Amino acid sequence: MPDVPASSTALPVSRESMITIAQRALATARRLGASDADVEVSAAIGQGVTVRRGEVETVEYNRDKGLGITVYFGARRGNASTSDLAPDGVDRTVEAACAIARHTSEDPAAGLPDPKRLLKSLPLHGFECYRKGGCCPRHILNKGNFPVQKPPSESQSPQKIRVEI
């Protein structure tokens, strides 16, 4: 395993592709008769370091991508996820979620929240912390006197797309 990270720091899936994948999943859920659906598409790159007795033991690099969808047929809910973001993989995952929902007992508490109760905006800027005393990873690490690097640029930071119908 190389001692240097992979040459590309680009996310495994572009933001535009994530939106297209989410739209496909929602369209498939609608076509299969779902009354509501919630889909999340994510992509991230990362690094993990294991230290034992003050010595670096392992350094791991990862590139992840995935889709999770919850579908509702009235008060019946089904959920499925995959890392296969190809069109056929997305369709199979939505079909699996729909099959689960059709065979699940009704739950009167199941369903998406009332849109009027949803938070519409929040002033988030990368990893900045808005609570005094620190609640984000940068502040938590800094309290332990660990060196803190600048947050990654937008092209390197994990991205998630969440869409509801």
Backbone as JSON, one array per atom type, in Angstrom:
{
  "sequence": "MPDVPASSTALPVSRESMITIAQRALATARRLGASDADVEVSAAIGQGVTVRRGEVETVEYNRDKGLGITVYFGARRGNASTSDLAPDGVDRTVEAACAIARHTSEDPAAGLPDPKRLLKSLPLHGFECYRKGGCCPRHILNKGNFPVQKPPSESQSPQKIRVEI",
  "N": [[0.85, -1.18, 0.0], [0.6, 2.2, -0.87], [2.47, 4.96, 0.6], [1.49, 7.43, 0.22], [-1.37, 9.52, -0.48], [-4.02, 8.7, -2.83], [-3.77, 9.98, -6.17], [-5.9, 11.54, -7.07], [-8.13, 13.82, -5.62], [-10.73, 14.22, -6.03], [-14.25, 13.87, -5.55], [-15.94, 10.67, -5.54], [-18.29, 10.76, -7.01], [-19.9, 13.22, -8.9], [-21.56, 16.3, -7.94], [-23.67, 16.98, -9.67], [-24.2, 14.48, -10.82], [-25.08, 13.14, -8.54], [-27.5, 14.45, -8.05], [-28.93, 13.72, -10.36], [-29.05, 10.94, -9.97], [-30.57, 10.82, -7.6], [-32.96, 11.94, -8.54], [-33.68, 9.98, -10.41], [-34.12, 7.78, -8.72], [-36.34, 8.71, -7.23], [-38.22, 9.04, -9.28], [-38.52, 6.4, -10.11], [-39.58, 5.29, -7.77], [-42.06, 6.64, -7.69], [-43.17, 5.65, -10.07], [-43.5, 3.0, -9.33], [-45.54, 3.2, -7.56], [-45.3, 4.38, -5.02], [-46.4, 6.44, -2.34], [-45.0, 8.41, -1.04], [-41.54, 9.38, -0.75], [-38.13, 9.29, 0.36], [-34.93, 10.14, -0.35], [-31.41, 9.71, -0.23], [-28.31, 10.57, -1.45], [-24.9, 10.04, -1.37], [-21.42, 11.01, -1.29], [-18.0, 10.63, -0.6], [-14.61, 11.29, 0.4], [-11.91, 10.06, 2.31], [-9.67, 9.67, 5.14], [-7.99, 7.56, 7.36], [-6.2, 7.12, 10.37], [-4.31, 4.98, 12.35], [-2.9, 4.85, 15.51], [-0.52, 3.43, 17.62], [0.92, 3.16, 20.73], [2.21, 5.6, 20.37], [3.21, 5.44, 17.8], [2.63, 5.5, 14.31], [0.47, 3.16, 13.04], [-1.26, 2.23, 10.99], [-2.33, 3.66, 7.89], [-5.09, 4.61, 6.18], [-6.9, 5.12, 3.2], [-9.98, 6.19, 1.82], [-12.72, 6.05, -0.5], [-15.95, 6.69, -0.83], [-19.32, 5.99, -1.84], [-22.86, 6.17, -2.12], [-26.38, 5.23, -1.92], [-29.4, 5.71, -0.29], [-32.74, 4.85, 0.27], [-36.01, 5.54, 1.37], [-39.24, 4.42, 1.12], [-42.75, 5.04, 1.0], [-45.88, 3.56, 1.25], [-48.66, 4.73, 1.71], [-49.22, 4.19, 5.02], [-47.25, 2.32, 5.23], [-43.86, 1.37, 5.31], [-40.7, 1.09, 3.65], [-37.21, 0.39, 3.37], [-34.08, 0.68, 1.7], [-30.64, 0.29, 0.7], [-27.65, 1.03, -1.22], [-24.4, 0.72, -2.79], [-24.08, 0.72, -5.4], [-24.37, 2.79, -7.91], [-25.14, 2.8, -10.52], [-27.61, 3.01, -13.15], [-29.25, 0.6, -13.27], [-28.64, -0.51, -10.77], [-29.64, 1.44, -9.02], [-32.38, 1.31, -9.68], [-32.96, -1.37, -8.91], [-32.55, -1.17, -6.16], [-34.54, 0.65, -5.36], [-36.78, -0.86, -6.08], [-36.47, -2.96, -4.26], [-36.87, -1.61, -1.82], [-39.53, -0.86, -2.18], [-40.77, -3.38, -2.3], [-40.31, -4.27, 0.29], [-41.81, -2.36, 1.72], [-44.41, -2.97, 0.85], [-44.87, -5.35, 2.14], [-44.9, -4.82, 4.79], [-46.32, -4.14, 7.98], [-48.9, -1.72, 8.58], [-48.07, 1.44, 9.91], [-49.1, 3.9, 11.94], [-47.55, 6.09, 12.61], [-45.72, 6.35, 10.63], [-44.24, 8.0, 7.81], [-43.53, 11.01, 5.94], [-42.52, 14.15, 7.4], [-44.73, 16.96, 8.05], [-44.51, 19.44, 5.62], [-44.63, 22.12, 6.43], [-43.47, 22.14, 8.91], [-40.78, 21.82, 8.57], [-37.36, 22.83, 8.71], [-36.23, 25.44, 6.79], [-33.88, 26.84, 6.1], [-30.48, 27.23, 7.12], [-27.7, 28.82, 8.48], [-25.13, 27.44, 7.45], [-21.68, 26.95, 7.02], [-19.43, 25.16, 5.7], [-17.36, 23.52, 7.98], [-17.72, 25.16, 10.13], [-18.53, 26.26, 13.42], [-21.45, 26.95, 15.22], [-22.26, 27.03, 17.8], [-21.52, 28.23, 20.94], [-18.58, 27.3, 22.64], [-18.05, 25.11, 21.15], [-18.93, 22.55, 18.96], [-18.39, 21.22, 16.73], [-16.23, 18.98, 14.82], [-13.69, 20.25, 14.5], [-13.49, 22.02, 16.71], [-13.77, 20.26, 18.84], [-11.51, 18.6, 18.53], [-9.56, 20.57, 18.85], [-9.8, 21.25, 21.54], [-8.51, 19.15, 22.68], [-5.97, 19.84, 22.21], [-4.96, 19.08, 19.72], [-3.42, 19.37, 16.51], [-5.1, 21.46, 14.21], [-6.37, 21.39, 11.01], [-7.19, 23.42, 8.14], [-10.61, 23.37, 6.97], [-11.51, 21.04, 4.35], [-11.5, 21.93, 0.84], [-14.45, 22.76, -1.1], [-14.58, 20.95, -3.24], [-13.39, 18.75, -2.13], [-14.73, 18.11, 0.17], [-17.1, 16.02, 1.94], [-20.19, 15.3, 0.36], [-23.72, 15.44, 0.33], [-26.82, 14.65, -1.06], [-30.15, 15.26, -0.54], [-33.43, 14.44, -1.12], [-36.94, 14.79, -1.21], [-40.16, 13.47, -2.06]],
  "CA": [[0.0, 0.0, 0.0], [1.47, 3.37, -0.94], [2.5, 5.86, 1.75], [0.92, 8.72, -0.18], [-2.76, 9.36, -0.9], [-4.3, 8.59, -4.26], [-3.49, 11.25, -6.83], [-7.11, 12.33, -7.25], [-8.9, 14.13, -4.42], [-12.11, 14.47, -6.44], [-15.25, 12.95, -5.0], [-16.22, 9.56, -6.46], [-19.47, 11.09, -7.81], [-20.09, 14.67, -8.93], [-22.83, 16.81, -7.39], [-24.69, 16.87, -10.72], [-24.56, 13.07, -10.93], [-25.87, 12.78, -7.36], [-28.85, 14.97, -8.27], [-29.54, 12.87, -11.38], [-29.32, 9.64, -9.33], [-31.69, 11.03, -6.68], [-34.17, 12.13, -9.35], [-34.04, 8.68, -10.97], [-34.69, 6.96, -7.63], [-37.68, 9.22, -6.92], [-39.1, 8.73, -10.41], [-38.79, 4.95, -10.05], [-40.5, 5.08, -6.64], [-43.38, 7.1, -8.13], [-43.66, 4.71, -11.08], [-43.87, 1.77, -8.65], [-46.74, 3.44, -6.76], [-45.06, 4.93, -3.69], [-47.1, 7.69, -2.06], [-43.94, 9.34, -0.64], [-40.19, 8.78, -0.72], [-37.03, 10.11, 0.87], [-33.7, 9.55, -0.9], [-30.15, 10.38, 0.1], [-27.16, 10.12, -2.23], [-23.72, 10.62, -0.73], [-20.09, 10.7, -1.8], [-17.0, 11.17, 0.32], [-13.27, 10.73, 0.44], [-11.44, 10.19, 3.68], [-8.4, 9.1, 5.56], [-7.98, 7.12, 8.75], [-4.85, 6.82, 10.87], [-4.29, 4.26, 13.62], [-1.64, 5.06, 16.23], [-0.36, 2.55, 18.78], [2.12, 3.47, 21.51], [2.86, 6.77, 19.82], [3.7, 5.18, 16.45], [1.6, 5.28, 13.3], [0.4, 1.74, 12.7], [-1.85, 2.12, 9.65], [-2.93, 4.82, 7.25], [-6.04, 4.11, 5.2], [-7.61, 6.11, 2.4], [-11.21, 5.62, 1.29], [-13.6, 6.79, -1.4], [-17.25, 6.04, -0.66], [-20.51, 6.54, -2.49], [-24.0, 5.33, -1.81], [-27.75, 5.72, -2.02], [-30.37, 5.12, 0.63], [-34.09, 5.34, -0.04], [-37.16, 5.07, 2.15], [-40.48, 4.64, 0.37], [-43.98, 4.9, 1.78], [-47.14, 3.23, 0.59], [-49.54, 5.12, 2.8], [-48.56, 4.06, 6.33], [-46.27, 1.23, 5.17], [-42.55, 1.94, 4.99], [-39.61, 0.17, 3.3], [-35.94, 1.08, 3.21], [-32.99, -0.1, 1.11], [-29.47, 1.11, 0.35], [-26.69, 0.4, -2.12], [-23.26, 1.52, -3.25], [-24.13, 0.61, -6.86], [-25.12, 3.95, -8.38], [-25.51, 2.64, -11.93], [-29.07, 3.05, -13.28], [-29.86, -0.67, -12.88], [-28.46, -0.66, -9.32], [-30.59, 2.35, -8.37], [-33.72, 0.75, -9.88], [-33.1, -2.57, -8.07], [-32.64, -0.74, -4.77], [-35.89, 1.22, -5.16], [-37.7, -1.99, -6.14], [-36.35, -3.68, -2.99], [-37.54, -0.8, -0.79], [-40.98, -0.95, -2.42], [-41.21, -4.72, -1.92], [-40.33, -4.29, 1.76], [-42.95, -1.56, 2.18], [-45.67, -3.68, 0.56], [-45.01, -6.49, 3.04], [-44.77, -4.33, 6.16], [-47.58, -3.72, 8.61], [-49.12, -0.28, 8.64], [-47.6, 2.15, 11.11], [-49.72, 5.22, 11.87], [-46.54, 7.14, 12.8], [-44.82, 6.37, 9.47], [-44.49, 9.01, 6.8], [-42.69, 12.21, 5.96], [-43.08, 15.21, 8.23], [-45.48, 18.03, 7.4], [-43.54, 20.41, 5.08], [-44.67, 23.39, 7.18], [-42.68, 22.0, 10.12], [-39.38, 21.61, 8.21], [-36.44, 23.97, 8.7], [-35.97, 25.76, 5.39], [-32.51, 27.27, 5.88], [-29.63, 27.32, 8.29], [-26.46, 29.42, 8.0], [-23.99, 26.54, 7.58], [-20.54, 27.28, 6.17], [-18.41, 24.14, 5.89], [-17.29, 22.9, 9.29], [-17.75, 26.18, 11.17], [-19.37, 25.91, 14.54], [-22.3, 28.07, 15.6], [-22.58, 26.98, 19.22], [-20.39, 28.64, 21.78], [-17.99, 26.16, 23.33], [-17.63, 24.17, 20.12], [-19.62, 21.27, 18.82], [-17.95, 20.57, 15.5], [-14.98, 18.22, 15.0], [-12.52, 21.13, 14.65], [-13.43, 22.52, 18.08], [-13.56, 19.12, 19.75], [-10.09, 18.24, 18.43], [-8.73, 21.65, 19.37], [-9.81, 21.18, 23.0], [-7.52, 18.15, 23.04], [-4.69, 20.39, 21.76], [-4.5, 18.46, 18.5], [-3.34, 20.35, 15.43], [-6.32, 21.53, 13.42], [-6.14, 21.88, 9.67], [-8.32, 24.1, 7.54], [-11.56, 22.45, 6.37], [-11.21, 20.8, 2.94], [-12.24, 22.76, -0.11], [-15.75, 22.17, -1.44], [-14.4, 19.81, -4.12], [-12.89, 17.62, -1.37], [-15.56, 17.82, 1.34], [-18.2, 15.09, 1.68], [-21.42, 15.94, -0.09], [-24.92, 14.61, 0.34], [-28.02, 15.22, -1.69], [-31.34, 14.65, 0.06], [-34.61, 14.92, -1.82], [-38.18, 14.12, -0.82], [-41.32, 13.74, -2.94]],
  "C": [[0.89, 1.23, 0.0], [1.38, 4.23, 0.32], [1.93, 7.23, 1.44], [-0.52, 8.5, -0.63], [-2.88, 9.21, -2.41], [-4.16, 9.96, -4.9], [-4.73, 12.13, -6.98], [-7.81, 12.56, -5.91], [-10.35, 14.46, -4.76], [-13.03, 13.45, -5.82], [-15.54, 11.85, -6.02], [-17.42, 9.81, -7.37], [-19.65, 12.6, -7.76], [-21.45, 15.05, -8.34], [-23.96, 16.67, -8.42], [-25.15, 15.42, -10.88], [-25.4, 12.63, -9.74], [-27.31, 13.25, -7.51], [-29.6, 14.1, -9.27], [-29.92, 11.51, -10.79], [-30.52, 9.76, -8.4], [-32.99, 11.18, -7.46], [-34.63, 10.81, -9.96], [-34.7, 7.81, -9.91], [-36.11, 7.4, -7.31], [-38.67, 8.91, -8.04], [-39.47, 7.25, -10.41], [-39.77, 4.65, -8.92], [-41.93, 5.5, -7.02], [-44.0, 6.1, -9.09], [-44.14, 3.41, -10.44], [-45.02, 1.97, -7.65], [-46.53, 3.98, -5.37], [-45.82, 6.25, -3.52], [-46.11, 8.79, -1.66], [-42.61, 8.61, -0.7], [-39.19, 9.8, -0.22], [-35.76, 9.43, 0.4], [-32.49, 10.38, -0.49], [-29.04, 9.74, -0.73], [-25.94, 10.8, -1.63], [-22.44, 10.18, -1.42], [-19.08, 11.35, -0.87], [-15.64, 10.54, 0.05], [-12.77, 10.93, 1.86], [-10.12, 9.5, 3.93], [-8.53, 8.71, 7.02], [-6.57, 6.75, 9.16], [-5.0, 6.11, 12.21], [-2.91, 4.43, 14.24], [-1.63, 4.14, 17.43], [0.98, 2.86, 19.43], [2.94, 4.59, 20.88], [3.42, 6.59, 18.42], [2.53, 4.97, 15.5], [1.64, 3.81, 12.9], [-0.16, 1.54, 11.3], [-2.36, 3.47, 9.19], [-3.81, 4.26, 6.15], [-6.72, 5.28, 4.49], [-8.87, 5.44, 1.87], [-11.94, 6.61, 0.4], [-14.93, 6.06, -1.37], [-18.32, 6.76, -1.45], [-21.67, 5.62, -2.15], [-25.33, 6.03, -1.97], [-28.58, 4.98, -0.98], [-31.73, 5.7, 0.32], [-35.1, 4.7, 0.91], [-38.4, 5.42, 1.34], [-41.66, 4.38, 1.29], [-45.12, 4.55, 0.83], [-48.19, 3.48, 1.65], [-48.77, 5.05, 4.1], [-47.61, 2.86, 6.39], [-44.95, 1.8, 4.66], [-41.56, 0.83, 4.66], [-38.36, 0.97, 3.02], [-34.93, 0.14, 2.58], [-31.85, 0.85, 0.78], [-28.52, 0.31, -0.53], [-25.49, 1.31, -2.33], [-23.16, 1.44, -4.77], [-25.0, 1.73, -7.4], [-25.4, 3.93, -9.88], [-27.04, 2.62, -12.02], [-29.76, 1.75, -12.84], [-29.76, -0.9, -11.37], [-29.43, 0.21, -8.55], [-32.0, 1.77, -8.48], [-33.95, -0.48, -8.99], [-33.27, -2.19, -6.59], [-34.01, -0.17, -4.45], [-36.93, 0.1, -5.18], [-37.67, -2.78, -4.83], [-37.06, -2.92, -1.87], [-39.05, -0.89, -0.94], [-41.52, -2.32, -2.01], [-41.29, -4.84, -0.4], [-41.55, -3.54, 2.28], [-44.27, -2.28, 1.97], [-45.93, -4.82, 1.54], [-44.87, -6.1, 4.51], [-46.14, -3.94, 6.7], [-47.69, -2.2, 8.6], [-48.66, 0.28, 9.98], [-48.17, 3.55, 11.05], [-48.73, 6.36, 12.06], [-45.59, 7.24, 11.62], [-45.21, 7.48, 8.51], [-43.55, 10.19, 6.95], [-43.33, 13.27, 6.84], [-43.86, 16.22, 7.39], [-44.48, 19.08, 6.91], [-43.52, 21.74, 5.83], [-43.78, 23.34, 8.42], [-41.18, 21.84, 9.84], [-38.59, 22.91, 8.26], [-36.05, 24.23, 7.25], [-34.55, 26.21, 5.12], [-31.78, 27.39, 7.21], [-28.28, 27.87, 7.81], [-25.25, 28.52, 8.23], [-22.9, 26.93, 6.59], [-19.45, 26.26, 6.43], [-18.48, 23.54, 7.27], [-17.32, 23.92, 10.42], [-18.77, 25.82, 12.24], [-20.16, 27.13, 14.99], [-22.72, 28.03, 17.07], [-21.35, 27.34, 20.02], [-19.87, 27.42, 22.54], [-17.59, 25.06, 22.37], [-18.39, 22.87, 20.11], [-19.16, 20.55, 17.57], [-16.61, 19.86, 15.73], [-13.74, 19.11, 15.19], [-12.38, 21.61, 16.09], [-13.16, 21.39, 19.08], [-12.09, 18.71, 19.72], [-9.21, 19.31, 19.05], [-8.7, 21.66, 20.89], [-8.82, 20.15, 23.5], [-6.12, 18.56, 22.62], [-4.09, 19.64, 20.56], [-4.36, 19.53, 17.44], [-4.6, 20.3, 14.58], [-6.0, 22.12, 12.07], [-7.37, 22.63, 9.19], [-9.3, 23.05, 7.0], [-11.2, 22.23, 4.9], [-12.01, 21.72, 2.05], [-13.53, 22.04, -0.48], [-15.6, 20.95, -2.33], [-13.93, 18.58, -3.36], [-13.84, 17.22, -0.25], [-16.68, 16.85, 0.97], [-19.45, 15.87, 1.27], [-22.55, 14.95, -0.02], [-26.03, 15.38, -0.35], [-29.21, 14.5, -1.08], [-32.56, 15.28, -0.59], [-35.82, 14.12, -1.35], [-39.26, 14.43, -1.85], [-42.55, 13.82, -2.08]]
}
